[in-house]
């Protein structure tokens, strides 16, 4: 992906995060910032990461792993935006 495309993608994500963050009241924002992911989810991510590192991950597992990582990246970005 070219530098200009990465910049556009980054700007688009920031616009999306700003729009979503505006929907949160103070209490909801606090609760999202303090939310912890379930232990079972972390265990699954660890297992999938292990499979990926070993080169033994299936296409289905890779898809699941990427979806979890994408979602947690979105949540982290939203948390950062709410902290501003």
N, C-alpha and C positions, 0 to 999 in steps of 0.2 A: 504494500500500500504506500503510495507516495506521501510526501510530507504534507502537501496541501490537503489531501484526503484525510489524513490523520487529524489535522487541525480542524477541518470541517466536522468530523466525527466528534471530536472533543468539544467543540462549541455546541453542537447539537445536543450532546449529552448534558452539558451544563444548562442549556435552556430547559431541557426536560426535567432535570433535577430541581431547578428553580421553580418551575411550574408545580411540580408535585409537592415540594416543600411548603409552598404557599397554602396548601390545603390542610396543613397541620396546625392545630391550636397548641398552646404552650404545653399542656399536659400530654397530648399525643406525641409531640416532639420529644419530650423528656422520656416517655416510655420507650420510644423507638431507640433513642440513644442508649438507654440502659438495658435494652433487651439482649439476652444472651441466646445463642443458638443451642438447641437441644444437644445433649451429650450423644444421643444416638446419631444425630446428623454429623457431628464431628467425627465419630467413629467410622461412619460410612465414607466420609471425605478422606480420612486417613487410609482406609482400605483401598479406595479407588486411586489415591495418590501412589500407594505402594505398587499397585498393579501397573500404573502408568510408568513409574520409574523402572520397573522390571521389564517393560515392553510386553506385558502379558494382558493388557486391557483389551476387552472386546469392543467392537464398534458401539454396541448398546451402552456399555459401561462408560465409554469415552464420552458419549453424548450426554449421559446422566451427569458425569463429572463436570463437563464443560457448562452445562445448564446451572448446576449448583454454584460453580465459580462465578459465572456471569451474574447470577442473582445476588450472591453475597457482595460482589463488586458494586452492584447497583445500590444495595442497602448501605454499604460503607460510604458511597458517594452521597447518598441522601443524608446519612448521619452527619457527615462533614458539612454539608450545606446547612443543615438545621442548627449546627453548632455556631454558625456565623452570626 
